[in-house]
Structures are given as structure tokens and as C-alpha cells.
Amino acid sequence: MRRFQGVMAAVCACGLISACASDPISLVGTDASEISLRSNPLQADLLDAAQALETTYRDNAWAGTSGAMEAARGWMDRLTGRSETPAAPAVPVVSAGQAYVEHRQFLVIDAREAGEAFVADVEQAVMLARHLDQAARAVTLQPTAFRRAALTRDLNDVETAIGLTREAVDTFDAAVELLSERVSETDIAAVNSSRDQLAFLSESLRDRADELARMRRDLRNLPPFS
């Protein structure tokens, strides 16, 4: 809830609201509560998947350096139908990779253990992203079943995940460079394979975000119920 409120504050600070004439957006009441979201099993699954991804990615130092302003920019661009502009990383990629390697103590623990843990981390990152992608897809298959406020919250969660998965890809790439002479070639190959899956899923989440934004815009042609 704090993250969503932070994004909303960032949206206001951006001064982007004036560009919303094509699809007016009321910022009042868009903070759909978890109770209301969980009343629908599909949105409950999306909420759980988004929270699990964000918590795990940040706690393990795979990602989490992007500020709320970047998430708000992508969120607002989709709400208004504008093309997304990729944002530059908030910190140098090597710094993120170094922070991850140090957090996991890969240069301290046994090399074989480090390789296995590295592989397991990237595989878990893929699993979490795939779960969220599937959950978001399930919501998009019900185009008129959800309130605009709930779709706004869904879109925010997916936008946040897009940023986190992109950061994680960069973090893992940097970690490969740092660990290439320490862990086995087999482990590096496994990491790179899972890393490619994560990059694909990040792009898939971007498609899901576009679909959610389109659903939300299309609801203005229906009798208001949000």
C-alpha cells in the first residue's frame, strides 16, 4: 500500500495530469483496497503474485533501485495511451551487480555453492515473473469484469514488476561478469539461459500492461461502475 501511495504522489509531482485530456483520470478512489481486490479470485492471484515478486526481488538485491517516479511515468503513459519511453537505470548496472554479489556473499562462500545459488536465484526470478505474467493474462481475458479503479491498481503492480524484472536482468548480467572466473561454465550457461527467459517475460509483462491499460480505457464506453 505504501508503494502504491508513493507512486500516486510521484504522478502528481510529475505534472503529467494535464496531458490526460484524451482519457480523463480521476486520482480520487483509484487506490483500490486489498480487500476489494481479493473479492475477485483473478485479481487476488495477481495481487499475490505482484507482492511476492516485489518482495523477493528487493530482499535478494536482484532489483529495487528504481524510484517511484519512473514507475509513475510508465503507468501514466499507458493510462493515457502514449508510447512508453524506456528509462535509464537509476544506478550503474555494475553497482547493482556488485551489490547482489556482496549480498549473497558469492565471493566468500565455496565456489560450487556460489554457482548453485546463483542458478537457483535466476530460476526463482523467472518463476515469479512467469506467475505474475500468467495472473495478469487471466485478468485481461475478462475485459468487462473489473472496475476501473481495480484495473488502475493492477496496472501499477505490473508496471512495477516490469521495472524490477528489467533491473534483475541487468543485475544478473553484471553478476555473470563478476563471477565468470569463479563459478563453473555449466552454471554460467544455466544462468544465461534463465536470464533470457526473464528478459522475455519482462517484455511479456509490458504487453500485459498495454492490455490492462486498453481495458481500462475501453470501460469509459460502458455505463460507469467505478
Secondary structure, 3 states (H helix, E strand, C coil): CHHHHHHHHHHHHHCCHHHCCCCCCCCCCCCCCHHHHHCCHHHHHHHHHHHHHHHHHHHCCCCCCCCHHHHHHHHHHHHCCCCCCCCCCCCCHHHHHHHHHHHHCCCCCCHHHHHHHHHHHHHHHHHHHHHHHHHHHHHHCCCCCCCHHHHHHHHHHHHHHHHHHHHHHHHHHHHHHHHCCCCCHHHHHHHHHHHHHHHHHHHHHHHHHHHHHHHHHHHHHCCCCC
